[in-house]
Amino acid sequence: MSRGLGNRPVFQPQLVHQGETVAGLNAQFLADVAEYSLEFRCRDCVYFAPSRDACTLGWTVEALNADAIEILDAKGEPAFCKAFEPTGS
């Protein structure tokens, strides 16, 4: 597989562009969550088992159930689950 900038696979785009910061993008995501009532946490996913506080697909749930609402981690990498399926509730 070919690698892009920062040894990132080329199929994963660089999400932080010139003039942007991780903190700024996370702040914009927080505003979008409030404005559009976005659901993205494990508790909003059909694969989450509340009785076990676990993902039925085996993914870790700590980051997506934290109090902070972030779309990017400190390195600028996406901080979301690609298997997320909304419950529709």
C-alpha positions in Angstrom: 0.0 0.0 0.0 1.3 3.4 -0.8 1.7 6.0 1.9 1.0 9.6 2.0 2.2 12.4 4.2 3.1 11.4 7.7 3.1 7.7 6.7 -0.7 7.9 6.4 -2.3 5.5 4.0 -3.4 7.5 0.9 -7.0 6.4 1.2 -7.3 8.3 4.5 -7.2 12.0 3.6 -5.4 14.6 5.6 -8.2 16.2 7.7 -6.3 19.1 9.1 -5.5 21.6 6.3 -3.4 24.8 6.2 -4.7 27.3 8.7 -6.8 24.8 10.6 -6.1 23.2 14.0 -7.4 20.0 15.6 -8.9 22.2 18.4 -10.7 24.4 15.9 -12.1 21.4 13.9 -13.2 19.8 17.2 -15.0 23.0 18.2 -16.7 23.2 14.8 -17.8 19.5 15.3 -19.2 20.4 18.7 -21.2 23.2 17.2 -22.5 20.8 14.4 -23.5 18.2 17.0 -25.6 20.8 18.8 -27.1 22.4 15.7 -28.0 19.1 13.9 -28.5 16.8 16.9 -25.8 14.4 15.5 -25.7 10.9 17.0 -22.3 9.3 17.0 -21.7 7.8 20.4 -21.8 4.0 21.2 -25.0 4.4 23.1 -26.6 5.5 19.8 -25.4 2.5 17.8 -27.2 -0.8 17.1 -24.0 -2.7 17.9 -23.8 -1.4 21.5 -24.9 -3.7 24.3 -25.8 -1.5 27.3 -26.1 -4.4 29.6 -22.4 -5.2 29.1 -21.3 -1.6 28.3 -19.5 -3.1 25.3 -19.6 -3.1 21.5 -20.9 -6.4 20.1 -18.3 -6.1 17.3 -15.5 -6.0 19.8 -14.4 -2.4 19.4 -13.4 -0.3 22.4 -16.0 2.1 23.6 -14.1 4.4 26.0 -13.2 7.2 23.5 -16.7 7.4 22.0 -18.4 7.4 25.4 -16.1 10.1 26.9 -17.5 13.4 28.0 -15.5 15.3 25.3 -17.0 15.6 21.9 -14.2 15.3 19.4 -14.0 14.3 15.8 -10.2 14.3 15.7 -7.7 13.0 18.3 -4.6 15.0 19.3 -2.7 13.8 16.2 -5.4 14.9 13.8 -6.6 11.3 13.2 -10.3 10.6 12.9 -11.8 9.7 16.3 -15.0 7.9 15.3 -16.2 4.4 14.7 -16.5 3.3 11.1 -18.9 0.5 12.0 -21.5 2.9 13.6 -25.1 2.3 12.6 -27.7 4.5 14.2 -30.4 2.9 16.3 -33.0 5.2 14.7 -34.5 6.2 18.0 
